[in-house]
């Protein structure tokens, strides 16, 4: 084969490889499930009604589970907590500062069946560490957590 033929075939092969790569490749996701054990309900430990996972600005020991997450860049973080009974809360902190709180979708009639879902969705603007805070406000001692982070969404 002539040199010109080799160059033409090489160029054609390179174009073919480019066409084989999908144009809209799926974004990278990071997923993790974690068990949550929070034996002390916040309401029972303080006797007062509080805002998601704190009592007057300070965390009551034994009432929260903290899950660290290092965002690799901008994206969307979705957190869910399931499998608990009673009233649990969910929040997101960075360096002790509250960024977001969960949906808080508990009603008195749904507190005892264990099918509740506490959700939080947050747009992360840049790489960095965040802390997922799960709080047992007035409920049972255990549940399950999961987060999904999608890069660039």
URNOR-V88445 format. One line per field, one symbol per residue. psi: psi as a letter, one per 30 degrees, with the letter a starting at -180 (. if undefined). burial: b if it has 16 or more other ideal C-beta (glycine too) atoms within 10 Angstrom, else e. A space follows every 10 residues. Layout:
BEGIN
psi: ???
burial: ???
END
This chain:
BEGIN
psi: kleeeeeeee eeeeeeeeff kkeikklklk kkkkkkjjfj keefffglkl kjgljgfkkk kfflkkjkkj kfakakkkkk klgllbjllk lklkhfkkel lafhgklefg fffgglkklk kkjkflklkl kkjkkjeial flaklklkkk kg.
burial: eeeeeeeeee eeeeeeeeee eeeeeeeeee eeeeebebee bbbeeeeeeb ebbbbeeebb eebbbeeebe beeebbbbbb bbbbbbbbbb bbbeeeeeeb bbeeebeeee beeeebebeb ebebeeeeeb bbbbbbbbbb eebebebebb eee
END
